[in-house]
Amino acid sequence: MHGNKILYAISQNTCFIKLIGYVKLNMSSGFDSLVRQELQRKRINQFVIDLRKAEYLDSTNLGLLCTIATRMKAEYNRKPIIISPPRDIKIVLDAMGFDNLFDYSDKIDESDLKYYDTTEIKYELRKTREFVLDSHKALTEINEANKKKFANVIEAIQNKKLLS
């Protein structure tokens, strides 16, 4: 339908991210790198996550979103903004506790934004296991239900039964 992409634009102190189509692990390296770079540089004090064209988000990418929210809360005492998630994705986000981590909106001003594909980011390749583990750990910090839900996944990654 829309292709599967993760796009980003930076304007002033805000990072805009568009998740389009089926967003899975094989698309995550550039996204992971973008998030880590921007959080480390501390030039960004707000993230706007556009989910209008998202059809599916895997748990690794949900964990990256969670990482953004956790850091924004800790460093700037603010919540990132999620734009118009489709109904089925919003149900998943709310069930995982994202409604406590993000503000939701249906408005976004993109008039002056130029988006780039995260696959174009030159990134220092982290081991897949490392960033998948970090993402899932971030999800477990939201609430007890997530802790139980992802305990086996984390254990399997740590014991190298997944992603060896």
C-alpha positions in Angstrom: 0.0 0.0 0.0 2.4 2.7 1.2 5.6 0.7 1.2 7.4 0.0 4.4 9.5 2.9 5.6 10.7 4.8 8.6 11.2 8.5 7.7 12.5 11.3 9.8 12.8 15.1 9.6 14.4 17.5 12.1 13.1 21.0 12.5 14.4 23.3 15.3 14.5 21.1 18.4 11.9 18.5 17.2 12.5 15.2 15.5 9.5 14.0 13.4 9.3 10.3 12.7 6.9 8.6 10.3 6.4 4.9 10.6 4.8 3.6 7.3 3.4 0.2 6.5 4.7 -2.9 8.2 7.5 -1.8 10.5 9.7 -4.7 11.5 13.1 -5.6 12.9 14.8 -5.6 9.5 14.1 -1.9 9.2 15.2 -1.0 12.7 19.0 -0.4 12.5 18.8 3.2 11.1 15.9 4.0 13.4 17.8 2.7 16.4 20.8 4.8 15.4 18.7 7.9 14.9 17.1 7.6 18.3 20.5 7.0 20.0 22.2 9.8 18.2 19.6 12.4 18.8 19.1 11.5 22.5 22.9 11.6 23.0 23.3 15.0 21.2 20.6 16.6 23.3 19.7 19.0 20.6 16.2 17.5 20.3 13.7 18.2 23.1 10.6 16.8 21.4 9.7 13.9 19.2 6.6 13.7 17.1 5.7 10.1 15.9 3.4 10.0 12.9 1.5 6.7 12.8 -1.2 7.7 10.3 0.1 5.2 7.7 1.4 2.5 10.0 -0.1 -0.9 9.5 2.0 -2.9 12.0 4.7 -2.2 14.5 6.8 -5.1 16.0 7.9 -5.1 19.6 11.4 -4.0 18.8 10.1 -0.8 17.2 7.6 -0.3 20.0 10.5 -0.6 22.4 12.4 2.1 20.5 9.4 4.4 20.9 9.3 3.6 24.6 13.0 4.5 24.9 12.2 7.9 23.3 9.3 8.5 25.8 11.3 7.4 28.8 14.2 9.7 28.0 12.0 12.7 27.1 10.3 12.3 30.5 13.6 12.0 32.4 15.4 14.8 30.7 12.7 17.3 29.7 9.7 16.2 31.8 7.6 16.0 28.6 5.8 13.4 26.6 6.5 12.8 23.0 3.5 13.1 20.7 1.9 10.3 18.6 -0.1 11.4 15.6 -3.3 9.6 14.6 -2.5 5.9 15.1 -4.9 3.6 13.3 -7.5 2.1 15.6 -5.9 -1.4 15.9 -2.5 0.0 16.6 -3.9 2.4 19.2 -5.5 -0.5 21.0 -2.1 -2.2 21.2 -0.3 0.9 22.3 -2.9 1.6 25.1 -2.8 -2.1 26.2 1.0 -1.8 26.6 0.7 1.5 28.6 1.7 3.9 25.9 -1.2 6.2 26.8 0.7 7.1 30.0 4.0 7.8 28.0 2.7 9.8 25.0 0.3 12.5 24.2 -1.9 11.8 21.2 -2.9 14.3 18.6 -4.5 14.3 15.2 -2.8 17.4 14.0 0.7 17.9 12.6 2.2 20.8 10.7 4.6 19.4 8.1 4.6 22.3 5.8 8.3 23.0 6.1 9.6 19.5 6.7 11.8 17.5 4.4 11.8 13.8 5.3 14.7 11.4 4.9 14.7 7.6 5.0 16.4 6.1 8.1 18.1 3.6 5.8 20.2 6.5 4.6 21.6 7.1 8.1 25.2 6.1 8.5 25.2 4.2 11.7 27.5 2.3 13.9 26.0 -1.2 13.7 25.0 -2.5 17.0 24.6 -6.2 17.3 21.0 -7.0 16.6 20.7 -8.9 19.8 21.8 -5.8 21.8 19.3 -3.4 20.5 16.4 -5.9 20.4 17.2 -6.7 24.1 17.3 -3.0 25.0 14.0 -2.4 23.2 12.3 -5.2 25.0 13.7 -4.2 28.4 12.3 -0.7 27.8 8.9 -2.2 27.2 9.1 -4.1 30.5 9.7 -0.9 32.4 6.3 0.5 31.5 4.2 -1.9 33.7 4.0 -5.3 35.3 1.9 -6.7 32.5 4.6 -6.0 30.0 7.2 -7.4 32.4 5.4 -10.7 32.3 4.6 -10.5 28.6 8.2 -10.1 27.5 10.1 -12.0 30.3 10.5 -15.1 28.1 11.6 -13.1 25.1 14.3 -11.3 27.1 15.4 -14.6 28.7 15.7 -16.2 25.2 17.7 -13.3 23.8 20.0 -13.3 26.9 20.5 -17.1 26.6 21.2 -16.7 22.9 18.2 -18.9 21.9 16.9 -16.0 19.8 19.0 -13.9 17.4 22.2 -16.0 17.7 
